[in-house]
Amino acid sequence: MSLVGQKAPDFTLPGTHGDFSLQEALIRSPLLLIFYPKDDTPG
């Protein structure tokens, strides 16, 4: 299933310098989100 071209739902995550909000990040500049499976796992 490809999500290329789909809009990400708004979300807020805790961060080391305060919360990260997708909506606030998009106000400042364009943003590219990349998700990939099995990060930091062997194989």
Backbone bond lengths (Angstrom), bond angles and torsions (degrees), N, CA, C in turn:
res aa  C-N    CA-C-N  psi(-1)  N-CA   C-N-CA  omega(-1)  CA-C   N-CA-C  phi
1 M - - - 1.451 - - 1.527 108.95 -
2 S 1.288 118.01 123.86 1.450 122.72 -179.57 1.523 110.63 -99.59
3 L 1.313 115.38 134.64 1.459 120.78 176.19 1.524 111.71 -108.35
4 V 1.308 116.45 11.40 1.462 121.16 -178.96 1.519 109.17 -57.87
5 G 1.323 116.04 128.93 1.450 121.37 178.49 1.519 114.32 88.00
6 Q 1.337 117.08 -6.31 1.461 120.64 179.05 1.524 109.79 -83.38
7 K 1.325 117.37 147.62 1.465 121.15 175.71 1.524 109.53 -82.15
8 A 1.314 115.94 136.95 1.465 121.16 177.57 1.526 109.16 -77.73
9 P 1.321 118.02 142.86 1.463 119.48 175.63 1.527 109.74 -69.68
10 D 1.307 116.37 151.68 1.462 119.75 178.64 1.524 109.19 -63.78
11 F 1.335 116.40 139.94 1.454 120.87 177.13 1.517 109.38 -150.47
12 T 1.311 115.95 158.85 1.464 123.14 176.16 1.520 107.50 -130.14
13 L 1.333 116.13 131.88 1.457 121.95 -179.83 1.526 109.87 -125.48
14 P 1.337 117.75 146.60 1.462 119.20 174.87 1.522 109.61 -70.46
15 G 1.333 115.94 143.12 1.461 120.47 179.57 1.512 111.09 -135.37
16 T 1.306 117.17 175.29 1.464 121.30 -179.01 1.528 112.06 -72.28
17 H 1.326 117.54 -22.57 1.471 121.82 179.50 1.526 110.50 -117.40
18 G 1.318 117.38 36.29 1.463 122.57 -177.72 1.516 110.51 102.25
19 D 1.308 115.12 179.97 1.460 120.12 -177.64 1.526 111.57 -70.78
20 F 1.341 115.77 148.29 1.461 122.79 175.27 1.515 107.40 -108.29
21 S 1.321 116.69 123.48 1.459 121.92 178.37 1.523 108.63 -115.58
22 L 1.311 116.74 131.18 1.460 120.56 178.86 1.520 110.68 -61.08
23 Q 1.329 118.19 -44.26 1.460 120.88 -179.49 1.524 111.50 -59.86
24 E 1.327 118.39 -43.64 1.468 121.43 179.58 1.526 111.08 -65.65
25 A 1.318 117.63 -38.05 1.465 121.14 179.07 1.525 110.56 -65.80
26 L 1.332 117.38 -38.79 1.465 120.91 -179.49 1.523 112.46 -68.98
27 I 1.311 117.99 -25.85 1.466 121.35 177.18 1.525 109.65 -66.80
28 R 1.332 116.90 -37.48 1.466 121.44 -176.47 1.523 113.10 -76.57
29 S 1.324 118.05 -40.64 1.466 120.37 -176.90 1.527 110.06 -168.38
30 P 1.335 117.47 165.02 1.469 119.70 175.02 1.534 109.82 -61.42
31 L 1.304 116.41 154.05 1.456 120.85 -174.26 1.517 109.59 -140.12
32 L 1.315 116.34 138.32 1.455 122.24 176.20 1.527 107.88 -116.39
33 L 1.323 116.81 120.49 1.459 121.75 177.08 1.517 108.78 -102.27
34 I 1.317 116.17 131.44 1.461 121.17 177.83 1.518 107.84 -126.29
35 F 1.319 116.35 124.66 1.446 122.47 175.78 1.517 108.42 -117.10
36 Y 1.306 116.64 136.31 1.459 119.23 177.69 1.524 109.10 -141.49
37 P 1.312 117.28 145.09 1.459 120.68 -175.31 1.529 113.08 -75.52
38 K 1.309 113.79 157.04 1.467 122.34 172.26 1.512 114.11 59.84
39 D 1.329 117.55 40.03 1.460 121.55 176.70 1.530 109.20 -63.13
40 D 1.312 115.86 136.97 1.468 123.32 178.18 1.532 113.08 59.17
41 T 1.329 117.16 33.46 1.451 120.41 174.87 1.524 109.30 -122.97
42 P 1.321 117.58 148.37 1.469 117.94 178.97 1.522 111.85 -68.44
43 G 1.297 115.87 147.47 1.450 121.22 175.51 1.462 112.62 81.81
